[in-house]
Amino acid sequence: MGELHPVCQSCGKVPYLGLYDGFRIHGRFFCTECEQRLLTEAIGSAFYLKMAQHLRFLGDGQEMEVLRPGAWRR
């Protein structure tokens, strides 16, 4: 039987350490590299918006709120 390797939903790569090199949310796998990039990326950047699209519908199918540039300012 062959090995099963996770593929990141964001970048499409198979991480070096497999399942130990990332996290899963409701069956979707994201590598540590994309996680770190998301945490340091500016809200509204192309990468942030791409990740927001991947994460928009989770769990029970309810759409989650995504921060838009300036959304936290009043």
QUISULSUL-V41293 format. One line per field, one symbol per residue. ss: DSSP state (@ for helix, = for strand, . for the rest). phi: phi as a letter, one per 40 degrees, with the letter a starting at -180 (. if undefined). burial: I if it has 16 or more other ideal C-beta (glycine too) atoms within 10 Angstrom, else O. Layout:
# QUISULSUL-V41293
ss = ???
phi = ???
burial = ???
This chain:
# QUISULSUL-V41293
ss = .................@@@.====..====@@@@@@@@@.....@@@@@@@@@@.=.....=...........
phi = .ccbbcbccccgcccdcgccbiabbfgcbbcccccccccbccchcdcdcccccccdbbgcgccccbcbdgcccb
burial = OOOOOIOIIIOOOOIOOOOOIIOOOOOOIIIOIIOOIIOOIOOOOOOIOOIIOIIOOOOOOOOOOOOOOOOOOO
